[in-house]
């Protein structure tokens, strides 16, 4: 079930029900049912491909990665240099640059460029410093399309994926859910939540309600949770928000909000939404980011490499990253 496919009356009733339940008892919301959603993930955009799309470019030679067998999927990284962004695709021990996106005018592109959870699409806001034009392309930079004008590009999470085919944007002070296959806004009620973040499969939403309370929902029911940062860090940045959600909605990875318009993709802790307790993560070194993937794998990125955990947070292995991507932003992982 698409959270935003329901009509406005149904959405409003569900939010009111969640608020009443939270006010009575957080424990009453502990049991939550999974919702199902589907869709054709192989649909082809109908618009003509842009002749200006950049060609795929292979980067440096493969690097040694003796633990790569523990992470057989594909990772997608964002690099920036000069006046363009580059999309790095890492499979096994091979790093390849598949697309180069010019920044254009302003800072919107650099701050917003993102990759869908399945690694098939790129999206970004082009030109401008506050608002610009929403663009999309295939992962190799081909099939570029212009979707919407006047899309906000400020903040640490201006564009947020709901699964592989839907993208939440901000336009004229309202949330708009874009159908990335049709290339147009979805005509549903986007609700009143803020700080939205979906699981990689698009089934679970973590957000903040209009009373300022964080919660997770699978479409039919939900539960609230709390998180208190360590005392020494409590005043950092502009607070925290969910940055990644497990596919069963039980866990969220939290990260600091940025204090300026620039992107901030990191996260630093995992919270169990059924108990509001912080999960102890296996591995040494400070955490740079935490990503819950569609296949249940948990990727904990550190300066020393990626600690790979299973869905129960047991250690599955450690992957050393190719040198060319060690300092880049990890955008997505597809099994």
Residue pairs with C-beta under 8 A, 6 or more apart in sequence:
1 35
1 36
1 37
1 219
1 220
2 37
2 162
2 166
2 188
2 202
2 219
3 162
3 191
3 205
3 217
3 219
4 11
4 162
4 177
4 186
4 188
4 189
4 190
4 191
5 186
5 188
6 14
6 188
6 189
7 188
7 189
8 189
11 189
11 191
12 189
14 217
15 191
15 192
15 193
15 209
15 210
18 29
18 209
18 215
18 217
18 221
18 222
18 224
19 209
19 211
21 28
21 29
22 29
22 213
22 215
22 224
26 223
26 224
26 225
29 221
29 222
29 223
29 224
30 223
30 274
31 221
32 216
32 217
32 218
32 220
32 221
32 222
32 223
32 249
33 218
33 220
33 221
34 203
34 218
34 248
34 249
35 203
35 218
35 219
35 220
36 203
37 163
37 201
37 202
37 203
37 219
39 163
39 164
39 165
40 181
41 118
41 120
41 164
41 165
43 165
43 181
45 136
45 143
45 145
45 181
45 183
46 183
47 143
47 145
47 183
49 142
49 143
49 144
50 137
50 142
50 143
50 144
50 145
52 144
53 137
53 140
53 141
53 142
53 143
53 144
54 99
54 100
54 101
54 141
55 141
56 96
56 97
56 98
56 99
56 140
56 141
57 97
57 98
57 100
58 96
58 97
59 88
59 95
59 96
59 97
59 324
60 95
60 322
60 323
60 324
62 92
62 93
62 94
62 95
62 322
63 93
63 95
63 322
63 323
63 324
64 93
64 320
65 92
65 93
65 319
65 320
65 321
65 322
66 320
67 305
67 317
67 318
67 319
67 320
68 92
68 93
68 319
69 317
70 308
70 316
70 317
70 318
70 319
71 297
71 299
71 306
71 308
71 317
71 319
72 92
72 335
73 293
73 295
73 297
73 333
73 334
73 335
74 89
74 90
74 91
74 119
74 333
74 334
75 89
75 90
75 91
75 325
75 330
75 332
75 333
76 87
76 88
76 89
76 90
76 115
76 119
76 139
76 330
76 331
76 332
76 333
76 334
77 87
77 88
77 89
77 90
77 325
77 328
77 329
77 330
77 331
78 85
78 86
78 87
78 88
78 113
78 115
78 328
78 329
78 331
79 85
79 86
79 87
79 88
79 97
79 324
79 325
79 328
80 86
80 110
83 102
83 103
84 100
84 101
84 102
84 103
85 100
85 101
85 103
85 109
85 110
85 113
85 124
86 97
86 99
86 100
86 101
87 97
87 98
87 99
87 100
87 101
87 113
87 115
87 122
87 139
87 141
88 95
88 96
88 97
88 98
88 324
88 325
88 328
89 95
89 96
89 97
89 98
89 119
89 139
90 96
90 321
90 322
90 325
93 322
94 322
95 322
95 324
95 325
98 139
98 140
98 141
99 122
99 137
99 139
99 140
99 141
100 141
101 109
101 113
101 122
101 124
101 137
101 141
102 109
103 109
103 110
104 126
104 127
105 127
105 128
106 127
106 128
106 129
106 132
107 129
107 153
107 261
107 262
108 124
108 125
108 126
108 127
108 128
108 129
108 131
108 132
108 153
109 124
109 125
109 126
109 127
109 132
110 263
111 125
111 153
111 154
111 158
111 261
111 262
111 263
112 123
112 124
112 125
112 153
112 158
112 159
112 263
113 122
113 123
113 124
114 122
114 123
114 124
114 159
114 161
114 331
115 121
115 122
115 139
115 331
115 332
116 122
116 123
116 161
116 164
116 165
116 167
116 180
116 332
117 161
117 163
117 164
117 200
117 201
117 202
117 294
117 332
117 334
118 164
118 294
118 332
118 334
119 139
119 332
119 334
120 138
120 139
120 164
121 136
121 137
121 138
121 139
121 164
121 180
122 136
122 137
122 138
122 139
122 141
123 134
123 135
123 136
123 159
123 167
123 180
124 134
124 135
124 159
125 131
125 132
125 133
125 134
125 135
125 151
125 152
125 153
125 158
125 159
125 169
126 132
126 133
126 134
126 135
127 133
128 153
129 153
129 261
130 152
130 153
130 154
131 150
131 151
131 152
131 153
132 149
132 151
132 153
133 146
133 147
133 148
133 149
133 151
134 146
134 147
134 148
134 149
134 151
134 169
134 178
135 144
135 145
135 146
135 147
136 144
136 145
136 147
136 180
136 183
137 143
137 144
137 145
145 183
147 178
147 180
147 183
147 184
148 169
148 171
148 176
148 178
148 185
150 171
150 172
151 158
151 169
151 170
151 171
152 158
152 169
152 170
152 171
153 261
154 261
155 257
155 258
155 261
156 257
156 258
156 262
156 263
156 264
156 265
157 195
157 197
157 241
157 243
157 263
158 169
158 170
158 263
159 167
159 168
159 169
160 167
160 168
160 196
160 197
160 198
161 167
161 168
161 198
161 202
162 168
162 177
162 198
162 202
162 205
163 198
163 200
163 201
163 202
163 203
164 202
165 179
165 180
165 181
166 177
166 178
166 179
166 180
166 186
166 202
167 177
167 178
167 180
168 175
168 176
168 177
168 178
168 190
168 196
169 175
169 176
169 178
170 176
174 190
175 190
175 191
175 196
176 185
176 186
176 190
177 185
177 186
177 188
177 190
178 184
178 185
178 186
179 185
179 186
192 209
192 210
193 205
193 207
193 208
193 209
193 210
194 207
194 208
194 210
195 206
195 207
195 208
195 214
195 241
195 242
196 205
196 206
196 207
197 205
197 206
197 207
197 241
197 242
197 243
197 244
197 245
197 252
198 204
198 205
198 206
198 245
199 205
199 245
199 246
199 247
199 249
199 292
199 294
200 244
200 247
200 292
200 293
200 294
200 332
201 247
201 294
203 218
203 219
203 247
203 249
204 216
204 217
204 218
204 245
204 246
204 247
204 248
204 249
205 216
205 217
205 218
205 219
205 245
206 214
206 215
206 216
206 242
206 245
206 249
206 252
206 273
207 214
207 215
207 216
207 217
207 242
208 214
208 215
208 241
209 215
213 224
214 224
214 225
214 226
214 227
214 242
215 222
215 223
215 224
215 225
216 222
216 223
216 225
216 245
216 249
216 252
216 273
217 223
217 249
218 249
223 273
223 274
225 252
225 271
225 272
225 273
225 274
225 276
226 276
227 240
227 254
227 269
227 271
227 276
227 278
228 234
229 236
229 240
236 256
237 256
237 257
237 258
237 259
237 264
238 256
238 257
238 258
238 259
239 256
239 257
240 254
240 255
240 256
240 257
241 254
241 255
241 257
242 252
242 253
242 254
243 252
243 253
243 254
243 255
243 265
243 266
243 267
243 289
243 290
244 252
244 253
244 267
244 290
244 291
244 292
245 251
245 252
245 253
245 292
246 252
246 292
246 296
246 298
246 311
247 292
247 294
247 296
248 311
249 273
250 272
250 273
250 274
251 270
251 271
251 272
251 273
251 279
251 292
252 270
252 271
252 273
253 267
253 269
253 270
253 271
253 289
253 290
253 291
253 292
254 267
254 268
254 269
254 270
254 271
255 264
255 265
255 266
255 267
255 268
255 289
256 264
256 266
256 268
257 264
258 264
263 329
265 289
265 329
265 330
265 331
266 288
266 289
267 287
267 289
267 290
268 286
268 287
268 290
269 278
269 279
269 287
269 290
270 278
270 279
270 281
270 290
270 298
270 313
271 277
271 278
271 279
272 278
272 279
279 313
280 313
281 287
281 290
281 300
281 307
281 309
281 313
282 300
282 307
282 309
282 313
282 314
282 315
283 300
283 302
283 307
283 315
283 318
284 302
284 304
285 302
285 303
285 304
286 302
286 303
287 300
287 301
287 302
288 301
288 302
288 303
289 300
289 301
289 330
290 298
290 299
290 300
290 301
291 298
291 299
291 301
291 330
291 332
291 333
292 298
293 299
293 333
293 334
293 335
294 334
294 335
295 335
296 310
296 311
297 308
297 309
297 310
297 311
297 316
297 333
297 335
298 308
298 309
298 310
298 311
298 313
299 306
299 307
299 308
299 309
299 330
299 333
300 306
300 307
300 308
300 309
301 307
301 330
303 326
304 318
305 318
305 319
305 320
305 321
306 318
306 319
306 321
307 315
307 318
308 315
308 316
308 317
308 318
308 319
309 315
309 316
310 316
